[in-house]
């Protein structure tokens, strides 16, 4: 790898952290503004401070990326252009985005502004990266869970910059797929307000009771990432930007970590693998800066493992390395970084004083040098005065003083010449970054439609209660196993059955789809939430089974699947339906997904009823079910009892008496138990909310959202429970009968409260 083909990217949760990162040798920093950033509780910058930060970074040759990496609600979208405009005009290098709608709008509004796809987009392969490349993203921030081999495949197949995490906190969940903080406490990670409930203690339980290994409770708290030892492997896999996590940490932490990664990146670039060696002292420095309970190399060389987890409670007291802290403060945090410049001052008796500065070149003249009557000015005096560059970002590395004759020159005139010269040099550095925006030709969408797609009036509600069917509404059912499928098949109110792709063998897909058609129901295959090598190999292997089944639609849950399925002959023409994991918080996002060929969308789980009304209408709405709160590469069952998929584990050890997957749960401090599902075929876990969602009793709010269908999604419910739920929803939503909830304990999800 050639020098310069890599970037050390530093976090900045404040202006001081940004300066510390620059001083410590970062090539680029990422930082949040006052809105739309995924660290809402950081010391984010207001507009004036952000504009100052952009200039500061550019003067010191550093790129600056602003985080716009939250999901943006429809009513917020009208502010987005005006929010970004001053930063764009100032010269912002890139925005980091999660929201599909934000990506679409920024590419239209500011076509020459680089867009980086956040790790919150859950990009896990070349197919997802290729979609984003086609849409104008210049960089993809990969999921933390990817292996070196998967990174190599993205680099080989897609001409896009790859940014990957090398140091700092690891989430237990795939970024962008976590609703745990949102659903249990109303603080959404998708909105920058995660409360980190994964750092709390949990009991792992199955039918035999508590299964925590060694009695340790912190089974979802990840160790911090540290990639110094395999930094050459990461760079040679095709990663361009080495991302350090830590926007909630101090300037001292930022400076210390950046300085070490700067050191070892340069070491590798200069000496290659042969000269690359990590000192134990530097390892200790990183632990002294922050230690949650040890460090891990994460997922780059393995899929998961309990040794990536903290497991134990963090000690109440740790000895601090004050000598290290003082050194970092003196060297980086409290010291102003200065750019080295060269200059020449020419002072000739009777001639205008001339100041020449270089890189960039600036030349200016001052007043004429007078003939000295008494003591002439000396070369030393001139040099001393010119080197007084305090308060500016510059200092002279070379200064050539040319003095001819017996000269008198007022110090004030010399000071003004120096100040003006440095000011012009600063302007010359910054001017190439300045832009002039063209006002958007058309608005993204009408933000507040005068007439919602469907509006419930008192009269219509009275009619609805009088046995009228909600216009165009149908019931869809998502099932995980055969008993659920066959019970749903018998229910007359069900218009569509969606089957989980790892709950039914490919050999029975054709039969199931045929049975649905005979019963007058559509049959839809639900794809895995995570589409990585295991999933790609699985569907390639069973491409013929897909074609024979002739599903009426496929429920896709990631960008990878959208592109991959179009390349399979058996699904090239099959309608694609987007699940709630493909977020449409705004109409721009909906347009983005429809342009990708998705003909039906699912409303997100975090918007309240009023916010759902702001969307276009006609999407599917999840109205019942245990909602997924985490999708993770880690495995609860494997952590407690070993991997069920390994040879010798045996099917019996991972199934209940009915042949269904064994039920594992996580019990929190309040005694609530979160169901856990092992997707062994695709090697990921889903953790669910302790109580199911039920929207019975909220018919009017549902009607105002104008869904085309209600989805009832089943996890471990027995056939009689499936029937009870379907019939209750049929009575309530299709026939307008007042109906009690079919479950005793339930949640309304975010239909009432939403997220901040």
N, C-alpha and C positions, 0 to 999 in steps of 0.2 A: 504494500500500500504506500502510495506517495504521500509525502508530507503535505498537509493542507487539505487532504481528502477526509477529514474527520472534524467533528465539532464537539467541544465540551460545553454542554448546555446546563446552565445553573438556575436554580429556583430563586425567586425574589418575592418575598411576601411583604416587603416594605421598600421604601426608597433607600434606606441604609443598607439593606441586604443586597439590593441591586449594585450599589457602589462597592460593597465588599466583594461581590462576585467578580466585578470588573477588575478590581485590584488584584484578586487572586489568580486571574488568568483565564476567565471564562471567554469562550468565543461568542457565546450568545446567552441571553437571559430570557426567561419567561416570567411574566408578571401580570397581575390582575388590575383592572381598572375598577371604577366604583360600582359597576354592574356586570351581570352575566358571567361571572367567574366562578369556578368550582371550589374556591376557598373563600366563602363569604365572610369568614371570621378572621381572615388575615388582615394586616394593616394595608389594605388596598389603596391605590392612589386615586385622588380626585383628578379632574381634568388638567389643571395647571401643573400638578406634580407629575402626571404621566407625560405631558408634553416635555417637561424638563428632563424626565428620565430618557425619553427618546433621543433628545439632543445629547445628553451626557454619554449614553452608550455609543452613539455614532462618532462623537469626538474621539472616543478611545478605541474606535475600530471594532466595536462589538455590535452584533445584531440584537434586536429586541423584538420579542414575540408577545402579543397580548392574548390572555386567555379570555375567550368568549365561549367557554366550554361547558355551558349549561343548556338545558332544554328551555326554550323561550316560548312563553305563552302567547297566544294570538294577540291579546291586548297590549302586550309589551312590544310587539313587533314594529308598531308604528314609531317607536323611539329608537330603533336600532340604527337606522341610517344616520340620523343626526348624532347619535352617540359615537359612531365610528368615524364620521367625517373628519373631525379635527385631527385625529390620530393618523388617518390616512394621508391627509395633506401635509402633516409634519414629517412623514417619512417612515411610519411604522413598517417593519420588515415583514410581518406575517401575523395572522390571527390563527389561534388554535380553536377549533370548533367541534362540538359534539352533535349539534342539531342539524339534521338534514336540510331543514328550511333555511337556517343561517348560511350553510354552505351554498345553497342555490342562490340566495339573495346577494351574498357578498360577491360571488362570481359575476353577477349581473351588474351590481352597483360599482364595484371596484375591480375591473378585470385584470389589472396589473398588480394587485395585492396578493401575495402568496397566502394560501390557505393550507393549514396543517390539520389533518384529521386526528382528533384527540383519541387517546386510548379508550375514552368513554364510548367510542363507536364500536368497540369490541371487534376489531379487525383481527382475524385469526388465520388469514391465508392470502394466497395470491389472487383468488377470485375477488375478494372484497377490496383488496388494494387496487386491482385493475378497474373496478367500477369507479372508485374515487379518482383514479388517474384520468379516466375518461371525462369526469365531471370537472376537472380543473384543479384538483388538489395536487400540490407539489410535494407533499410529504405525508406519510402515514406514521402515526405513533402506535406501534403494535401493542397488542395485549401482552401483559407481563408474563403470561403463561406460555408463550411460544418457546419452542426449542431452537437451538442453533440451526438445526436442519430446516425447520420451517422458515426461519429468517432467510436462509440461503435460497430457498425456493422462491420467496417473494422477490429477492434481489435478482435472481436469474430470470424470472418471468415478467417482471413489471419494472418499467423505467420510472421509478419513483424513489425519492429519498426515504430512508428508513430511520426512524428515531426510536430508540429502545432504552428502557430504564436500566441503569447500572448501579444505582445506590439509593438507599432510603427505604421508606415504608412500603410494605407489600399489603395489598388488600386480600382478604380471604376469598372474596368473590371476583369473578370477571368484572372489570370496571365497566360501568354502564348497565350491568345486569343485577344491581343490588337495590332492593326496595325495603330492606330490613329496618333501617333507621326511619324510613318514610312511613311504613305501615304501623310500626309500634309506637312511634313518637312524633310523627308529623314533620320530621327533619329529613329532607330528601337529599341523598347524595347526588342525584341528577340536577339539583338546584344549588349545590355547593354548601349544604348544611348538614352533612353526615355527622351523627352523634357517636359513631364508632361502637355500636353495641357488640360487634365481633370481638372487642377487647375484653369483654366481661366473661365471667366463669359460666360454664354450661356442663350439665351432665349428659353423657351419651347413654342412651337407653334403648333396649330392645325387649323382646318378650321375657327375657331372663333377668331383667333389671339393669342396674347401672353397669356400664362397660368402659368407664374412663381408664385408659392405660396408666397403671401406677397410681391411680387415684387423682391424677392431675386434671385440673378443671379448665385451663385456658386453651381449649381445643380449637378455637378459631382465631387465636391471636398469632399472627405471623411474625417471625423474626425479620429483621431488616435485611434488605438486599445489600450485598457487597461483592462486586465483580472484579476486583483488582487482579485476582489470580488468573482469571480466564479472559482478561481484556483483549489479548491478541486474538482469541477465538471469536469474540464478538465482532471485532473490527474486520476480521477476515470472512465473516459470514455475510458481510455487505452492509452492516449498520453504519450510517453516516453520522448520526448525532447521538452522543452518549448523554443520556438524560439523568440528572440527579434530582431526586424528590426532596421536598422540604420547604415548601412555601410557608408553612406554619412555624418554622424554626428560626433561630436567631441569626443575625448577621455573622456572628462568630462561627456558628456551625457552617453556614454557607461558605465562608472564607476558607475554613479548614478543609472541608471536603473537596471544594473546587481546587484548591492548591495541590492536593494529593493526586487527584485525577488528571490535573494538568501535567504534573511531574511524570506520571506513568504513561500517559498518552504520548508525550514528547519522547520519552525513553523508547517506547516501541517504534515510533515513527523514525527515530534516529538510528536505532541499533537493531530493530527487528526482534524476532524471537530469541536469537542467540544472546542478545544483551539484556533481555528482559528478566528482571528479578525483583520481587517485592520484599521489602525489609519488614521484619517483625515490628520494628519501631513504628512504621507507618500504619500497620494494622492496629497497633495499640492506640495510636492517635485517633483513628476513626471510632474506636470503641469508647475512648474517653470523651469524644464529642457527643455521642449518643449511643446508649446501649439499652435496648428494650428487653434483652434476654438472649443475646447472641446474634450472630449474623449467618446468612445463608447465601448460597449461589443461586437460589431460586429454581426456576424451571428450565433454565437453558440446557441442562444436560439430563433432566429427569422430569417425569410427568407430574409427580406429586410425592408426598412423603411426610410422615409425622415429625421428622427431624427438621422440617422447615418451620415448625410451630414452636412458640414460646413454651406452652404447656404450664409452666410454673408462674406463680405470682411474682411480679417485679419487686426486688428488694426495696424496702422503705428508704434505705440510705446507701449512697455510693460515694466513695472517696473521689473528690474532684481533682483534676490536674490543673491547678491554678497557674503553674508556670506556662503550660501550653496555652491556656486562655489569655494570659497576659501577652504572650508572644503574638498570638493572632490579632488581638486588639491593636497592639502597637504597629504591626506590619501591614495589616489590611483594613481593619475597621476604622481606626482613628486617623489614618494617614490618607491624605488626598493623592490620588493617582495623577501623575503628570506625564504628558506626552513630550518626548524629546524632539526638539526642533533645532534647525540650524539658521544662523542669521549673519548678516554683515551690516555694520553701521559705518557709513562713510561721512566723516566730518572734515570739510575743507574750508579753510578761512575764506570768507566772502561768498561761499556757495551754499545753496540749500542743503540741509542735512538729508541724507538718503538712508532709508532702512529697507533692507531686502531680507525676506524670510522665505524658507523653503519647506516644501512638502506639507501643504500645497504652496506654490510660489505666490508671494505677495510683495509688492513694491510700493513704497509711498515716500513722500518727501515732506520735510518740515521747514521751519524758517531758516533763513541764511545764518550761517555761523559768523558771529561778529569777531572783530580783532580785539584780543584781550588787552586791557589797559594795565591791569596789575598781574594777578596770577592766572596764567592760562589753564584751561581744563586739561587733565592728564588722561592718558589711555585707561589707566586703572579706574579713575573716577567714572569714565563713560561706561566701562564694562560693569562696574558695580551697580550703576543705576539701571542699566539695561537688563541685568539678571534679576531684578526685583519683579518676578512674575507671580508672586503670591496672589491668591484670589482668582487666578486664571488656571485653565487646565494644562498649561504649557510650562516647560522649562528648557533653557538652552543647553543642548549637548555640545554644540560648537558655536562660538560667537567670534567673528572676525571684526576687530576694531581697526579702522583705517583713519588715522588722524594726521592732517597736514596743516602746518602753520601754527601760529600762536592764536588760539581760539578761545572765545568766551561763548558759552551756551547756557542759557537759563535752565535749571533743573526741571522747572515746570514744563517747559517746551519739550524736553527730552522724555519726561514721563508721559505727556500726552501723545507723543509719537509712538512710544512703546505700547501704550494702551490701545491706540487706534490700530496699530499693526497687528496686535494679537486678536483684536476684535474682528478685523478683516480676515485673518487666518481662520478663525472659528466659523465665520460666515462662509468662507470658501469651502470648508470641510462639509458644512451642513447643506449648502445649497443644492448639491446633486440629489439629496434625499427628498427635497420638497416636491409636492405634487399639486396639481389642480384638478379637482374632481369635476366630472360632468354630472349635473343633476340626473337622477334616474328618469328614464324615458317614461316609465309607467310604474305605478305602485305595484307592490307584490300582489296584494289582494285587497279588496275592501275589508278593512279590519273589523268594523262593526256593521254587519249587514242590516239594512233597514228592516228586512223581514227574514227571520230565521227560516231554515228549511221546513220546519214544522213547528207550529206554536199551539200549545194546548190552551183552549179557552174553557171557562166554566161549563159552557154548553157542550163542548166536545167531551169533557170529562164525564158529564152526566150521561151522554150518549154511550161513552166507553163503558161506564158501569152498567149500562143497560144491555149488556150482551154484545155490544159492537166490537168488532175486531180492530186492534190498532192498525192503521193503514200500512199495508206492505210488510208487516212484521212477521218473522218466522223464528222458530226455535231450532238452535243448533246444539249438538251435544258432543263434547270431547271425552273420549273414553280411553282407559289404559289397559283394559283386559277383556277377555271374551265374555264373562258373565255380564259386565256392564254393556258391552256391545249388543248382546242378544236381547237384553231387557230394553235398551233404547230402540232396537229394531221393532219391538212390539208396540211401542207407544205411538199412537196416531198423530200426536201434536209435533213430533220430531220431523223436521224437514231435511236435516243434514246431520250425518254422523261423521265426526272427525276422529281418526284412529291414530294413536301415538305410534310412530314408526318403530320404536323399540319394544312395544307391547304386543306386537303381532308379527309372526314370522313372515318373511317375504313370500314363502310358499303358499300362504293363505290369503294374500292380498286380493288375488283375482276372485276367489270365492266370496270374500267379504264384500267387495265392490258389487259383485253380481247379486248378492242377497239384498243389498241396499236398493239396487235398481228394481228388483222384483217387488220390494215393499214400497216403491215410489219415493225413495229417499236418495239424496245425493250422498256420495261417499268421498271424503277428503282425507288425504294422508298428511299428518302433522309431522313436519321435519324436526330434528333436534334443535335445541336452542344454540348449541355450539357445534360449528361445522369445521372440524379439523381433519387430520389425516385418517382417524378411525372412521369418521362419517363419510369422507370422500371415498375411501376404499370400499366401505359397505355398499354405498349406492352405485358405484361403478360395477361392483360384483353382481348386483341385483338389478341392473338396468333392464334386462329382459323381463323380469317380474314386474317392474314398474310399467313397462309398455303393455304387457298382457292385462294388467289390472285395469288400465284405462280409467284412472281416478277422475272424478268430476272436477277436482281442484286439488291444489297442494298448498298447505299452510306453511309459509316460509317464515323463518325467525331470525335470519341474518342476511346481510348483503352477499356473503359468500354463496348462499344457496340460490339467490336470485340469478346469479350468473352461471353457476354450475349446472342448474337444472335445464337451462336453455341449451346447454351443450350435450345433454342426453337426448338421444333420438326418441325415447319413449315419453319424454315430458316437454319437448320443444314447443308444443302447442297447448299444453295443459294450462288452464287458468291458474294464476298464482294469487294467493290471498296472504296479506301481510298480518302477522300477529302483533300483539301489543309491545313486544320487545323491539319492533321497528317503530320507533316513537314518532307520532305525529302530534306534537303539541301545538301546531299552528298550520295554517292552510298552505304555506310554502312547503312544509315538510310533506303534507299530503300530496301536493303536486309533484314533488321530487319522487315519491314512491310510485305514483301512478305512471310517471314518465319512465320508470324502470320496468314497466310491464305488470305491475301489481294492480289487479282489477278490483279488489275489495280490501279494505283496511280494517284494523281493529282499533277501537279507541284506547288510548293509554290508560293505565290504572291510577295515575296520580292527579288527574284533573277532576274538579268537582262538577256538579251538574251545570252550573252557569257557564263554566269554561268549556264544557263539551258543546254547549249551544253555539259558541263562537266558531266552532269548526263547521265543515261543510255539510255534515249529515250523511247518512247512508252507510256508515261503517257498522261493523259488528261490535256489540258491547258485551263484555263479560259481566254476567248478572248473578252467577252463582259459582262457588268453588273455593277451594283452598288456593290462595294466591301465592305464586312463587315469590320469595323474598331474597333468595340468593341462588346463583348458578355458579358452581365452583369446580375447578380442576382438582381440588382436594377432595378426599373421600372420607366421610364420617365412619363408614363401616370398616374401611381399610385401616384407619387410624386406630380403631378399637380392637379389630379382630383379624386384620390382614385382608389382602385383596381376594374377593370372591371369584374373580375371573382367572386367577392363576391356577395352573394344573395342580390337582389334588385338593382344591378347596371344596369341590363337590356342590352340586345344585342344592342339595338338601340344606346345607348350611346357610343358603342365601334366599330361601323361599319359605313361605308360610304353609299351612296345611292344605291350602287350595292351589298351590303352585304359583301363587303370586309372589312378587319380590318381598323379602322379609322387611317388616316395618321397623325402621329405626327412627328415633326421635332425639331431639335436643331439649333438655329441660332447663329453663332459665331460672334466675334467682327468685322469681315470683311463683314458681311452680308450673308455669305454662309450658306446654310441650309443642315443639315445632316438628312436624313430620319431615322426614328426609327420604328422598327417593334416589336410589343408585341407578344411574343409566349406564350399566356396565358395557353395553354394546358400543356406546360412544365415549365411554370413560369420562363422565362428569357427574356431579351431584346437583340435585335441586332441593333446596330447603324451603318449606312452605310456612305460611302464617298459621298460628295455632288454631284460629277459628275461621270457618268459611265465610266468604262474602255472601250476603243475601240482600237483594234489592226489592223483594216483595214488601209492599208498603210504601215504596217510592215510585209508584207508577207515573205520577205526574211529572216528576223530574226526568224519568226515563223518556217519556213521550216528548218532552221539550228537546232532548238531545237528538231525537229523530234517528235512531239506529235502524238499519235494515234487518237486523237479526239480534237476538239475545243468545249468548253462548252460556251453556251450563257445563262446567268442566269438572270431571270427577277424578278423584285420586284413588282412595281406598274404600269408597262407599260400596256397600253390598247391593245386590240387585233390587231388593225391596226399597232401599233408600234412594236408589236411582229413580225408580218409578215414582216415589213420593215427591221428589223434587220436580221431575218433569211435569207431573200432573198439577202440582201447585202453581207452577209458572204458566202452564197452559190455561188454567182457570183464571189466574190473576191478569195475565198480559194478553191472552188471546180472546178470552171470553168476558173479561171485565167483571169477574166475580170477586168479591172481597174474600181474601184468603189469608190464613195465618202462615207464617214462615214454616217451612217443613223441617227446620232444625231449631233446637232450643237455644243454643249459643251461636251467635253470628256477629259479623261486623258489617258496617256499611261501607268499609273501605274508605275511599276518598270522595265518594259521591256527594257528601255534605261538606266536608272540611277542606278537601284539597291540600295542597302544599304551598308553603310560602314562596 
